[in-house]
């Protein structure tokens, strides 16, 4: 899986029960509770989807396949909503 990064117009804040994400260009906001908040956190740190799925499997006590599916679907939703963009690969 590829790496993602936040879109330039996106700001976020980590809160006690999750992550608040704001698209400053459109005013669209969403609150991510866990485990989606963990996926967001790991994605914005530059982790690949495969690594995120492995870590999520451990921290959320999910089966590996369930974790991979959740991560793939969640990252795709974040991209389709404009919060994340795929990072260009160099080399």
C-alpha positions in Angstrom: 0.0 0.0 0.0 1.1 3.5 -0.6 1.8 6.3 1.9 -0.7 9.2 2.3 -0.3 12.7 3.7 -2.8 15.3 4.7 -4.0 17.6 2.0 -2.6 21.1 2.2 -5.9 22.6 3.2 -6.5 20.1 6.1 -5.9 20.8 9.8 -6.5 18.4 12.6 -6.4 18.2 16.4 -6.0 15.2 18.6 -8.5 15.1 21.4 -9.1 12.7 24.3 -11.6 10.5 22.4 -10.3 10.9 18.8 -9.2 13.3 16.2 -11.0 16.4 14.8 -10.3 16.9 11.1 -11.1 20.2 9.3 -11.0 20.9 5.6 -10.3 24.7 5.7 -11.1 25.0 2.0 -14.7 23.7 2.2 -15.4 24.0 5.9 -16.1 20.3 6.1 -15.2 18.8 9.4 -15.4 15.3 10.9 -14.6 13.7 14.2 -12.7 10.4 14.0 -13.1 8.1 17.0 -11.0 5.0 17.5 -10.0 2.9 15.6 -10.3 5.4 12.7 -8.4 8.0 14.7 -5.5 5.6 15.1 -5.5 5.0 11.3 -5.4 8.8 10.8 -2.6 9.2 13.3 -0.4 6.6 11.7 -1.2 7.7 8.1 -0.2 11.4 8.8 3.0 10.1 10.4 3.9 8.6 7.0 3.3 4.9 7.6 2.2 2.7 4.8 -1.2 1.1 4.8 0.4 -2.3 5.3 2.2 -1.1 8.4 -0.9 0.6 9.7 -2.9 -2.6 9.3 -0.3 -4.6 11.2 -0.2 -2.1 14.1 -4.0 -1.7 14.2 -4.3 -5.5 14.3 -2.3 -5.5 17.5 -3.7 -2.4 19.2 -7.4 -3.1 18.4 -7.2 -6.9 18.7 -8.4 -7.4 15.1 -7.6 -10.4 12.9 -5.0 -9.4 10.3 -7.4 -9.6 7.3 -10.1 -7.6 9.1 -7.5 -5.0 10.0 -6.2 -4.8 6.3 -9.8 -4.3 5.1 -10.6 -1.7 7.6 -7.4 0.3 6.9 -7.9 0.1 3.1 -11.5 1.2 3.3 -10.8 4.0 5.8 -7.8 5.4 3.9 -9.9 5.3 0.6 -12.7 7.2 2.4 -10.2 9.8 3.8 -8.9 10.3 0.2 -12.3 10.5 -1.4 -13.4 13.1 1.2 -10.3 15.1 0.3 -8.6 14.8 3.7 -5.7 12.7 2.6 -3.7 12.6 -0.7 -1.4 9.8 -1.9 2.2 10.7 -1.4 4.2 10.8 -4.6 6.9 8.2 -4.8 10.4 9.3 -5.6 12.9 7.0 -7.2 
